[in-house]
């Protein structure tokens, strides 16, 4: 009977330690760069379109010097 209680205690302790320090069940999160972010790309396209329609030159436009 004592061995059975010791076995149950050992199994309980092992399960608790596994839950506390075992591998995480969550997958690692992926960092999204600006070139993969749809909102960022939409803002860039909007800004390029606005500059083309207004005719203003941006920092990457040729200045004609």
PQR file with spaces between the fields and no chain letter, atoms N, CA, C, O and H, PARSE charges and radii, in Angstrom:
ATOM       1  N    UNK     1       0.831   -1.196    0.000 -0.4000 1.5000
ATOM       2  CA   UNK     1       0.000    0.000    0.000 -0.0000 2.0000
ATOM       3  C    UNK     1       0.871    1.255    0.000  0.5500 1.7000
ATOM       4  O    UNK     1       0.564    2.226   -0.691 -0.5500 1.4000
ATOM       5  N    UNK     2       1.944    1.235    0.765 -0.4000 1.5000
ATOM       6  CA   UNK     2       2.853    2.381    0.846 -0.0000 2.0000
ATOM       7  C    UNK     2       3.518    2.631   -0.508  0.5500 1.7000
ATOM       8  O    UNK     2       3.706    3.779   -0.908 -0.5500 1.4000
ATOM       9  H    UNK     2       2.194    0.445    1.326  0.4000 1.0000
ATOM      10  N    UNK     3       3.873    1.550   -1.212 -0.4000 1.5000
ATOM      11  CA   UNK     3       4.488    1.694   -2.524 -0.0000 2.0000
ATOM      12  C    UNK     3       3.518    2.302   -3.530  0.5500 1.7000
ATOM      13  O    UNK     3       3.917    3.080   -4.396 -0.5500 1.4000
ATOM      14  H    UNK     3       3.720    0.617   -0.887  0.4000 1.0000
ATOM      15  N    UNK     4       2.272    1.952   -3.412 -0.4000 1.5000
ATOM      16  CA   UNK     4       1.259    2.493   -4.313 -0.0000 2.0000
ATOM      17  C    UNK     4       1.090    3.996   -4.097  0.5500 1.7000
ATOM      18  O    UNK     4       0.983    4.750   -5.064 -0.5500 1.4000
ATOM      19  H    UNK     4       1.948    1.321   -2.708  0.4000 1.0000
ATOM      20  N    UNK     5       1.064    4.437   -2.842 -0.4000 1.5000
ATOM      21  CA   UNK     5       0.964    5.870   -2.545 -0.0000 2.0000
ATOM      22  C    UNK     5       2.214    6.611   -3.020  0.5500 1.7000
ATOM      23  O    UNK     5       2.121    7.723   -3.541 -0.5500 1.4000
ATOM      24  H    UNK     5       1.151    3.824   -2.056  0.4000 1.0000
ATOM      25  N    UNK     6       3.379    5.992   -2.838 -0.4000 1.5000
ATOM      26  CA   UNK     6       4.620    6.612   -3.310 -0.0000 2.0000
ATOM      27  C    UNK     6       4.610    6.736   -4.828  0.5500 1.7000
ATOM      28  O    UNK     6       5.049    7.753   -5.364 -0.5500 1.4000
ATOM      29  H    UNK     6       3.453    5.089   -2.415  0.4000 1.0000
ATOM      30  N    UNK     7       4.119    5.722   -5.526 -0.4000 1.5000
ATOM      31  CA   UNK     7       4.030    5.755   -6.978 -0.0000 2.0000
ATOM      32  C    UNK     7       3.077    6.854   -7.448  0.5500 1.7000
ATOM      33  O    UNK     7       3.386    7.593   -8.383 -0.5500 1.4000
ATOM      34  H    UNK     7       3.762    4.895   -5.091  0.4000 1.0000
ATOM      35  N    UNK     8       1.932    6.956   -6.803 -0.4000 1.5000
ATOM      36  CA   UNK     8       0.961    8.012   -7.157 -0.0000 2.0000
ATOM      37  C    UNK     8       1.569    9.398   -6.909  0.5500 1.7000
ATOM      38  O    UNK     8       1.397   10.306   -7.723 -0.5500 1.4000
ATOM      39  H    UNK     8       1.681    6.356   -6.043  0.4000 1.0000
ATOM      40  N    UNK     9       2.267    9.557   -5.805 -0.4000 1.5000
ATOM      41  CA   UNK     9       2.922   10.833   -5.495 -0.0000 2.0000
ATOM      42  C    UNK     9       4.007   11.168   -6.506  0.5500 1.7000
ATOM      43  O    UNK     9       4.132   12.320   -6.921 -0.5500 1.4000
ATOM      44  H    UNK     9       2.406    8.819   -5.144  0.4000 1.0000
ATOM      45  N    UNK    10       4.796   10.170   -6.908 -0.4000 1.5000
ATOM      46  CA   UNK    10       5.864   10.397   -7.886 -0.0000 2.0000
ATOM      47  C    UNK    10       5.285   10.774   -9.250  0.5500 1.7000
ATOM      48  O    UNK    10       5.798   11.666   -9.926 -0.5500 1.4000
ATOM      49  H    UNK    10       4.695    9.234   -6.571  0.4000 1.0000
ATOM      50  N    UNK    11       4.225   10.095   -9.641 -0.4000 1.5000
ATOM      51  CA   UNK    11       3.590   10.407  -10.922 -0.0000 2.0000
ATOM      52  C    UNK    11       2.991   11.814  -10.886  0.5500 1.7000
ATOM      53  O    UNK    11       3.111   12.571  -11.849 -0.5500 1.4000
ATOM      54  H    UNK    11       3.808    9.370   -9.092  0.4000 1.0000
ATOM      55  N    UNK    12       2.351   12.154   -9.775 -0.4000 1.5000
ATOM      56  CA   UNK    12       1.772   13.499   -9.634 -0.0000 2.0000
ATOM      57  C    UNK    12       2.860   14.561   -9.697  0.5500 1.7000
ATOM      58  O    UNK    12       2.695   15.579  -10.368 -0.5500 1.4000
ATOM      59  H    UNK    12       2.253   11.539   -8.993  0.4000 1.0000
ATOM      60  N    UNK    13       3.955   14.334   -9.013 -0.4000 1.5000
ATOM      61  CA   UNK    13       5.068   15.277   -9.014 -0.0000 2.0000
ATOM      62  C    UNK    13       5.665   15.400  -10.418  0.5500 1.7000
ATOM      63  O    UNK    13       5.992   16.502  -10.857 -0.5500 1.4000
ATOM      64  H    UNK    13       4.088   13.507   -8.467  0.4000 1.0000
ATOM      65  N    UNK    14       5.805   14.296  -11.108 -0.4000 1.5000
ATOM      66  CA   UNK    14       6.351   14.325  -12.464 -0.0000 2.0000
ATOM      67  C    UNK    14       5.440   15.108  -13.408  0.5500 1.7000
ATOM      68  O    UNK    14       5.921   15.881  -14.237 -0.5500 1.4000
ATOM      69  H    UNK    14       5.540   13.400  -10.751  0.4000 1.0000
ATOM      70  N    UNK    15       4.138   14.912  -13.288 -0.4000 1.5000
ATOM      71  CA   UNK    15       3.198   15.632  -14.146 -0.0000 2.0000
ATOM      72  C    UNK    15       3.245   17.128  -13.845  0.5500 1.7000
ATOM      73  O    UNK    15       3.245   17.941  -14.769 -0.5500 1.4000
ATOM      74  H    UNK    15       3.747   14.284  -12.615  0.4000 1.0000
ATOM      75  N    UNK    16       3.284   17.498  -12.590 -0.4000 1.5000
ATOM      76  CA   UNK    16       3.335   18.915  -12.233 -0.0000 2.0000
ATOM      77  C    UNK    16       4.630   19.562  -12.720  0.5500 1.7000
ATOM      78  O    UNK    16       4.607   20.684  -13.227 -0.5500 1.4000
ATOM      79  H    UNK    16       3.284   16.838  -11.839  0.4000 1.0000
ATOM      80  N    UNK    17       5.745   18.876  -12.574 -0.4000 1.5000
ATOM      81  CA   UNK    17       7.015   19.422  -13.061 -0.0000 2.0000
ATOM      82  C    UNK    17       7.023   19.525  -14.589  0.5500 1.7000
ATOM      83  O    UNK    17       7.562   20.482  -15.145 -0.5500 1.4000
ATOM      84  H    UNK    17       5.764   17.964  -12.163  0.4000 1.0000
ATOM      85  N    UNK    18       6.427   18.544  -15.264 -0.4000 1.5000
ATOM      86  CA   UNK    18       6.342   18.590  -16.721 -0.0000 2.0000
ATOM      87  C    UNK    18       5.509   19.788  -17.173  0.5500 1.7000
ATOM      88  O    UNK    18       5.868   20.478  -18.127 -0.5500 1.4000
ATOM      89  H    UNK    18       5.988   17.766  -14.813  0.4000 1.0000
ATOM      90  N    UNK    19       4.397   20.029  -16.484 -0.4000 1.5000
ATOM      91  CA   UNK    19       3.540   21.177  -16.841 -0.0000 2.0000
ATOM      92  C    UNK    19       4.256   22.497  -16.579  0.5500 1.7000
ATOM      93  O    UNK    19       4.099   23.454  -17.336 -0.5500 1.4000
ATOM      94  H    UNK    19       4.105   19.468  -15.709  0.4000 1.0000
ATOM      95  N    UNK    20       5.040   22.547  -15.508 -0.4000 1.5000
ATOM      96  CA   UNK    20       5.705   23.800  -15.142 -0.0000 2.0000
ATOM      97  C    UNK    20       6.927   24.082  -16.015  0.5500 1.7000
ATOM      98  O    UNK    20       7.141   25.226  -16.416 -0.5500 1.4000
ATOM      99  H    UNK    20       5.168   21.770  -14.893  0.4000 1.0000
ATOM     100  N    UNK    21       7.722   23.072  -16.312 -0.4000 1.5000
ATOM     101  CA   UNK    21       8.998   23.298  -16.985 -0.0000 2.0000
ATOM     102  C    UNK    21       9.133   22.581  -18.320  0.5500 1.7000
ATOM     103  O    UNK    21      10.200   22.625  -18.932 -0.5500 1.4000
ATOM     104  H    UNK    21       7.547   22.142  -15.987  0.4000 1.0000
ATOM     105  N    UNK    22       8.101   21.936  -18.774 -0.4000 1.5000
ATOM     106  CA   UNK    22       8.162   21.188  -20.025 -0.0000 2.0000
ATOM     107  C    UNK    22       8.103   22.114  -21.226  0.5500 1.7000
ATOM     108  O    UNK    22       8.048   23.334  -21.072 -0.5500 1.4000
ATOM     109  H    UNK    22       7.234   21.899  -18.276  0.4000 1.0000
ATOM     110  N    UNK    23       8.114   21.537  -22.422 -0.4000 1.5000
ATOM     111  CA   UNK    23       8.061   22.361  -23.634 -0.0000 2.0000
ATOM     112  C    UNK    23       6.734   23.109  -23.739  0.5500 1.7000
ATOM     113  O    UNK    23       5.683   22.622  -23.322 -0.5500 1.4000
ATOM     114  H    UNK    23       8.159   20.546  -22.546  0.4000 1.0000
ATOM     115  N    UNK    24       6.821   24.304  -24.308 -0.4000 1.5000
ATOM     116  CA   UNK    24       5.619   25.131  -24.462 -0.0000 2.0000
ATOM     117  C    UNK    24       4.725   24.553  -25.552  0.5500 1.7000
ATOM     118  O    UNK    24       5.215   24.021  -26.548 -0.5500 1.4000
ATOM     119  H    UNK    24       7.674   24.700  -24.647  0.4000 1.0000
ATOM     120  N    UNK    25       3.441   24.658  -25.365 -0.4000 1.5000
ATOM     121  CA   UNK    25       2.501   24.138  -26.361 -0.0000 2.0000
ATOM     122  C    UNK    25       2.190   25.172  -27.434  0.5500 1.7000
ATOM     123  O    UNK    25       1.605   24.834  -28.463 -0.5500 1.4000
ATOM     124  H    UNK    25       3.043   25.090  -24.556  0.4000 1.0000
ATOM     125  N    UNK    26       2.577   26.442  -27.208 -0.4000 1.5000
ATOM     126  CA   UNK    26       2.315   27.497  -28.186 -0.0000 2.0000
ATOM     127  C    UNK    26       3.388   27.491  -29.266  0.5500 1.7000
ATOM     128  O    UNK    26       4.565   27.314  -28.954 -0.5500 1.4000
ATOM     129  H    UNK    26       3.053   26.717  -26.373  0.4000 1.0000
ATOM     130  N    UNK    27       3.016   27.678  -30.514 -0.4000 1.5000
ATOM     131  CA   UNK    27       4.034   27.822  -31.557 -0.0000 2.0000
ATOM     132  C    UNK    27       4.686   29.197  -31.434  0.5500 1.7000
ATOM     133  O    UNK    27       4.030   30.143  -30.999 -0.5500 1.4000
ATOM     134  H    UNK    27       2.060   27.822  -30.768  0.4000 1.0000
ATOM     135  N    UNK    28       5.934   29.328  -31.800 -0.4000 1.5000
ATOM     136  CA   UNK    28       6.584   30.635  -31.708 -0.0000 2.0000
ATOM     137  C    UNK    28       5.924   31.627  -32.656  0.5500 1.7000
ATOM     138  O    UNK    28       5.502   31.263  -33.753 -0.5500 1.4000
ATOM     139  H    UNK    28       6.466   28.559  -32.153  0.4000 1.0000
ATOM     140  N    UNK    29       5.838   32.871  -32.230 -0.4000 1.5000
ATOM     141  CA   UNK    29       5.216   33.901  -33.059 -0.0000 2.0000
ATOM     142  C    UNK    29       6.197   34.342  -34.134  0.5500 1.7000
ATOM     143  O    UNK    29       7.408   34.366  -33.914 -0.5500 1.4000
ATOM     144  H    UNK    29       6.181   33.167  -31.338  0.4000 1.0000
ATOM     145  N    UNK    30       5.671   34.684  -35.281 -0.4000 1.5000
ATOM     146  CA   UNK    30       6.500   35.117  -36.410 -0.0000 2.0000
ATOM     147  C    UNK    30       6.471   36.630  -36.481  0.5500 1.7000
ATOM     148  O    UNK    30       5.406   37.244  -36.424 -0.5500 1.4000
ATOM     149  H    UNK    30       4.688   34.664  -35.460  0.4000 1.0000
ATOM     150  N    UNK    31       7.629   37.218  -36.603 -0.4000 1.5000
ATOM     151  CA   UNK    31       7.734   38.663  -36.726 -0.0000 2.0000
ATOM     152  C    UNK    31       7.471   39.030  -38.178  0.5500 1.7000
ATOM     153  O    UNK    31       8.077   38.466  -39.090 -0.5500 1.4000
ATOM     154  H    UNK    31       8.494   36.719  -36.650  0.4000 1.0000
ATOM     155  N    UNK    32       6.569   39.973  -38.387 -0.4000 1.5000
ATOM     156  CA   UNK    32       6.212   40.394  -39.738 -0.0000 2.0000
ATOM     157  C    UNK    32       6.997   41.653  -40.060  0.5500 1.7000
ATOM     158  O    UNK    32       6.880   42.665  -39.369 -0.5500 1.4000
ATOM     159  H    UNK    32       6.077   40.432  -37.647  0.4000 1.0000
ATOM     160  N    UNK    33       7.789   41.583  -41.104 -0.4000 1.5000
ATOM     161  CA   UNK    33       8.555   42.744  -41.546 -0.0000 2.0000
ATOM     162  C    UNK    33       7.669   43.702  -42.313  0.5500 1.7000
ATOM     163  O    UNK    33       6.566   43.337  -42.719 -0.5500 1.4000
ATOM     164  H    UNK    33       7.885   40.761  -41.665  0.4000 1.0000
ATOM     165  N    UNK    34       8.143   44.942  -42.519 -0.4000 1.5000
ATOM     166  CA   UNK    34       7.296   45.914  -43.222 -0.0000 2.0000
ATOM     167  C    UNK    34       6.986   45.512  -44.659  0.5500 1.7000
ATOM     168  O    UNK    34       5.948   45.901  -45.194 -0.5500 1.4000
ATOM     169  H    UNK    34       9.039   45.238  -42.189  0.4000 1.0000
ATOM     170  N    UNK    35       7.866   44.739  -45.293 -0.4000 1.5000
ATOM     171  CA   UNK    35       7.580   44.347  -46.666 -0.0000 2.0000
ATOM     172  C    UNK    35       6.559   43.219  -46.762  0.5500 1.7000
ATOM     173  O    UNK    35       6.106   42.889  -47.858 -0.5500 1.4000
ATOM     174  H    UNK    35       8.710   44.423  -44.859  0.4000 1.0000
ATOM     175  N    UNK    36       6.193   42.628  -45.634 -0.4000 1.5000
ATOM     176  CA   UNK    36       5.154   41.602  -45.602 -0.0000 2.0000
ATOM     177  C    UNK    36       3.845   42.111  -45.008  0.5500 1.7000
ATOM     178  O    UNK    36       2.853   41.382  -44.980 -0.5500 1.4000
ATOM     179  H    UNK    36       6.561   42.896  -44.743  0.4000 1.0000
ATOM     180  N    UNK    37       3.834   43.350  -44.534 -0.4000 1.5000
ATOM     181  CA   UNK    37       2.670   43.909  -43.854 -0.0000 2.0000
ATOM     182  C    UNK    37       1.744   44.560  -44.881  0.5500 1.7000
ATOM     183  O    UNK    37       2.122   45.551  -45.504 -0.5500 1.4000
ATOM     184  H    UNK    37       4.640   43.941  -44.557  0.4000 1.0000
ATOM     185  N    UNK    38       0.538   44.020  -45.068 -0.4000 1.5000
ATOM     186  CA   UNK    38      -0.363   44.578  -46.088 -0.0000 2.0000
ATOM     187  C    UNK    38      -0.739   46.037  -45.832  0.5500 1.7000
ATOM     188  O    UNK    38      -0.884   46.810  -46.779 -0.5500 1.4000
ATOM     189  H    UNK    38       0.230   43.215  -44.561  0.4000 1.0000
ATOM     190  N    UNK    39      -0.896   46.418  -44.575 -0.4000 1.5000
ATOM     191  CA   UNK    39      -1.253   47.807  -44.280 -0.0000 2.0000
ATOM     192  C    UNK    39      -0.123   48.751  -44.669  0.5500 1.7000
ATOM     193  O    UNK    39      -0.381   49.817  -45.228 -0.5500 1.4000
ATOM     194  H    UNK    39      -0.779   45.790  -43.806  0.4000 1.0000
ATOM     195  N    UNK    40       1.130   48.379  -44.383 -0.4000 1.5000
ATOM     196  CA   UNK    40       2.276   49.205  -44.752 -0.0000 2.0000
ATOM     197  C    UNK    40       2.365   49.340  -46.270  0.5500 1.7000
ATOM     198  O    UNK    40       2.578   50.436  -46.789 -0.5500 1.4000
ATOM     199  H    UNK    40       1.339   47.513  -43.929  0.4000 1.0000
ATOM     200  N    UNK    41       2.201   48.224  -46.980 -0.4000 1.5000
ATOM     201  CA   UNK    41       2.273   48.272  -48.439 -0.0000 2.0000
ATOM     202  C    UNK    41       1.162   49.133  -49.027  0.5500 1.7000
ATOM     203  O    UNK    41       1.372   49.832  -50.019 -0.5500 1.4000
ATOM     204  H    UNK    41       2.028   47.334  -46.559  0.4000 1.0000
ATOM     205  N    UNK    42      -0.023   49.082  -48.414 -0.4000 1.5000
ATOM     206  CA   UNK    42      -1.131   49.908  -48.886 -0.0000 2.0000
ATOM     207  C    UNK    42      -0.813   51.385  -48.697  0.5500 1.7000
ATOM     208  O    UNK    42      -1.106   52.196  -49.575 -0.5500 1.4000
ATOM     209  H    UNK    42      -0.194   48.514  -47.609  0.4000 1.0000
ATOM     210  N    UNK    43      -0.213   51.746  -47.558 -0.4000 1.5000
ATOM     211  CA   UNK    43       0.148   53.144  -47.308 -0.0000 2.0000
ATOM     212  C    UNK    43       1.209   53.626  -48.290  0.5500 1.7000
ATOM     213  O    UNK    43       1.148   54.760  -48.766 -0.5500 1.4000
ATOM     214  H    UNK    43       0.026   51.087  -46.845  0.4000 1.0000
ATOM     215  N    UNK    44       2.178   52.770  -48.594 -0.4000 1.5000
ATOM     216  CA   UNK    44       3.221   53.147  -49.550 -0.0000 2.0000
ATOM     217  C    UNK    44       2.606   53.372  -50.926  0.5500 1.7000
ATOM     218  O    UNK    44       2.914   54.364  -51.587 -0.5500 1.4000
ATOM     219  H    UNK    44       2.227   51.849  -48.207  0.4000 1.0000
ATOM     220  N    UNK    45       1.743   52.466  -51.362 -0.4000 1.5000
ATOM     221  CA   UNK    45       1.089   52.625  -52.662 -0.0000 2.0000
ATOM     222  C    UNK    45       0.250   53.900  -52.710  0.5500 1.7000
ATOM     223  O    UNK    45       0.250   54.604  -53.720 -0.5500 1.4000
ATOM     224  H    UNK    45       1.493   51.660  -50.825  0.4000 1.0000
ATOM     225  N    UNK    46      -0.454   54.195  -51.640 -0.4000 1.5000
ATOM     226  CA   UNK    46      -1.267   55.412  -51.584 -0.0000 2.0000
ATOM     227  C    UNK    46      -0.394   56.657  -51.694  0.5500 1.7000
ATOM     228  O    UNK    46      -0.745   57.608  -52.393 -0.5500 1.4000
ATOM     229  H    UNK    46      -0.454   53.623  -50.820  0.4000 1.0000
ATOM     230  N    UNK    47       0.750   56.647  -50.998 -0.4000 1.5000
ATOM     231  CA   UNK    47       1.656   57.789  -51.038 -0.0000 2.0000
ATOM     232  C    UNK    47       2.272   57.951  -52.435  0.5500 1.7000
ATOM     233  O    UNK    47       2.401   59.075  -52.920 -0.5500 1.4000
ATOM     234  H    UNK    47       1.035   55.874  -50.431  0.4000 1.0000
ATOM     235  N    UNK    48       2.649   56.851  -53.080 -0.4000 1.5000
ATOM     236  CA   UNK    48       3.206   56.917  -54.432 -0.0000 2.0000
ATOM     237  C    UNK    48       2.152   57.446  -55.398  0.5500 1.7000
ATOM     238  O    UNK    48       2.453   58.286  -56.247 -0.5500 1.4000
ATOM     239  H    UNK    48       2.545   55.938  -52.685  0.4000 1.0000
ATOM     240  N    UNK    49       0.938   56.966  -55.274 -0.4000 1.5000
ATOM     241  CA   UNK    49      -0.143   57.423  -56.153 -0.0000 2.0000
ATOM     242  C    UNK    49      -0.421   58.913  -55.929  0.5500 1.7000
ATOM     243  O    UNK    49      -0.637   59.653  -56.888 -0.5500 1.4000
ATOM     244  H    UNK    49       0.694   56.284  -54.585  0.4000 1.0000
ATOM     245  N    UNK    50      -0.415   59.351  -54.672 -0.4000 1.5000
ATOM     246  CA   UNK    50      -0.661   60.765  -54.368 -0.0000 2.0000
ATOM     247  C    UNK    50       0.435   61.642  -54.963  0.5500 1.7000
ATOM     248  O    UNK    50       0.149   62.707  -55.511 -0.5500 1.4000
ATOM     249  H    UNK    50      -0.239   58.750  -53.892  0.4000 1.0000
ATOM     250  N    UNK    51       1.677   61.205  -54.858 -0.4000 1.5000
ATOM     251  CA   UNK    51       2.780   61.997  -55.405 -0.0000 2.0000
ATOM     252  C    UNK    51       2.714   62.060  -56.931  0.5500 1.7000
ATOM     253  O    UNK    51       3.026   63.093  -57.524 -0.5500 1.4000
ATOM     254  H    UNK    51       1.910   60.340  -54.413  0.4000 1.0000
ATOM     255  N    UNK    52       2.309   60.962  -57.564 -0.4000 1.5000
ATOM     256  CA   UNK    52       2.214   60.964  -59.024 -0.0000 2.0000
ATOM     257  C    UNK    52       1.105   61.885  -59.506  0.5500 1.7000
ATOM     258  O    UNK    52       1.272   62.588  -60.503 -0.5500 1.4000
ATOM     259  H    UNK    52       2.056   60.124  -57.082  0.4000 1.0000
ATOM     260  N    UNK    53      -0.029   61.887  -58.806 -0.4000 1.5000
ATOM     261  CA   UNK    53      -1.149   62.711  -59.259 -0.0000 2.0000
ATOM     262  C    UNK    53      -0.910   64.186  -58.961  0.5500 1.7000
ATOM     263  O    UNK    53      -1.386   65.040  -59.708 -0.5500 1.4000
ATOM     264  H    UNK    53      -0.164   61.316  -57.997  0.4000 1.0000
ATOM     265  N    UNK    54      -0.188   64.509  -57.890 -0.4000 1.5000
ATOM     266  CA   UNK    54       0.087   65.908  -57.569 -0.0000 2.0000
ATOM     267  C    UNK    54       1.279   66.446  -58.347  0.5500 1.7000
ATOM     268  O    UNK    54       1.417   67.657  -58.518 -0.5500 1.4000
ATOM     269  H    UNK    54       0.198   63.814  -57.283  0.4000 1.0000
ATOM     270  N    UNK    55       2.137   65.554  -58.815 -0.4000 1.5000
ATOM     271  CA   UNK    55       3.301   65.994  -59.577 -0.0000 2.0000
ATOM     272  C    UNK    55       4.441   66.482  -58.708  0.5500 1.7000
ATOM     273  O    UNK    55       5.359   67.127  -59.214 -0.5500 1.4000
ATOM     274  H    UNK    55       2.025   64.571  -58.676  0.4000 1.0000
ATOM     275  N    UNK    56       4.413   66.195  -57.417 -0.4000 1.5000
ATOM     276  CA   UNK    56       5.509   66.618  -56.539 -0.0000 2.0000
ATOM     277  C    UNK    56       6.630   65.607  -56.614  0.5500 1.7000
ATOM     278  O    UNK    56       6.405   64.431  -56.900 -0.5500 1.4000
ATOM     279  H    UNK    56       3.667   65.671  -57.006  0.4000 1.0000
ATOM     280  N    UNK    57       7.836   66.072  -56.356 -0.4000 1.5000
ATOM     281  CA   UNK    57       8.980   65.153  -56.380 -0.0000 2.0000
ATOM     282  C    UNK    57       9.303   64.729  -54.961  0.5500 1.7000
ATOM     283  O    UNK    57       9.315   65.542  -54.037 -0.5500 1.4000
ATOM     284  H    UNK    57       8.018   67.028  -56.123  0.4000 1.0000
ATOM     285  N    UNK    58       9.555   63.493  -54.812 -0.4000 1.5000
ATOM     286  CA   UNK    58       9.907   62.941  -53.510 -0.0000 2.0000
ATOM     287  C    UNK    58      11.417   62.814  -53.367  0.5500 1.7000
ATOM     288  O    UNK    58      12.161   63.241  -54.250 -0.5500 1.4000
ATOM     289  H    UNK    58       9.546   62.832  -55.562  0.4000 1.0000
ATOM     290  N    UNK    59      11.870   62.238  -52.279 -0.4000 1.5000
ATOM     291  CA   UNK    59      13.307   62.121  -52.043 -0.0000 2.0000
ATOM     292  C    UNK    59      13.983   61.165  -53.014  0.5500 1.7000
ATOM     293  O    UNK    59      15.195   61.253  -53.207 -0.5500 1.4000
ATOM     294  H    UNK    59      11.266   61.891  -51.562  0.4000 1.0000
ATOM     295  N    UNK    60      13.224   60.241  -53.641 -0.4000 1.5000
ATOM     296  CA   UNK    60      13.840   59.302  -54.569 -0.0000 2.0000
ATOM     297  C    UNK    60      13.580   59.683  -56.030  0.5500 1.7000
ATOM     298  O    UNK    60      13.884   58.904  -56.933 -0.5500 1.4000
ATOM     299  H    UNK    60      12.239   60.169  -53.485  0.4000 1.0000
ATOM     300  N    UNK    61      13.029   60.858  -56.265 -0.4000 1.5000
ATOM     301  CA   UNK    61      12.773   61.309  -57.622 -0.0000 2.0000
ATOM     302  C    UNK    61      13.985   62.062  -58.145  0.5500 1.7000
ATOM     303  O    UNK    61      14.690   62.706  -57.368 -0.5500 1.4000
ATOM     304  H    UNK    61      12.782   61.491  -55.532  0.4000 1.0000
ATOM     305  N    UNK    62      14.244   61.994  -59.467 -0.4000 1.5000
ATOM     306  CA   UNK    62      15.360   62.777  -60.015 -0.0000 2.0000
ATOM     307  C    UNK    62      15.040   64.270  -59.938  0.5500 1.7000
ATOM     308  O    UNK    62      13.925   64.695  -60.241 -0.5500 1.4000
ATOM     309  H    UNK    62      13.671   61.471  -60.098  0.4000 1.0000
ATOM     310  N    UNK    63      16.018   65.044  -59.536 -0.4000 1.5000
ATOM     311  CA   UNK    63      15.784   66.480  -59.333 -0.0000 2.0000
ATOM     312  C    UNK    63      16.098   67.308  -60.562  0.5500 1.7000
ATOM     313  O    UNK    63      15.715   68.476  -60.622 -0.5500 1.4000
ATOM     314  H    UNK    63      16.924   64.699  -59.290  0.4000 1.0000
ATOM     315  N    UNK    64      16.803   66.727  -61.572 -0.4000 1.5000
ATOM     316  CA   UNK    64      17.097   67.455  -62.790 -0.0000 2.0000
ATOM     317  C    UNK    64      18.284   68.366  -62.653  0.5500 1.7000
ATOM     318  O    UNK    64      18.447   69.269  -63.474 -0.5500 1.4000
ATOM     319  H    UNK    64      17.115   65.778  -61.523  0.4000 1.0000
ATOM     320  N    UNK    65      19.132   68.176  -61.648 -0.4000 1.5000
ATOM     321  CA   UNK    65      20.337   69.015  -61.481 -0.0000 2.0000
ATOM     322  C    UNK    65      21.423   68.623  -62.430  0.5500 1.7000
ATOM     323  O    UNK    65      22.497   69.224  -62.421 -0.5500 1.4000
ATOM     324  H    UNK    65      18.999   67.443  -60.981  0.4000 1.0000
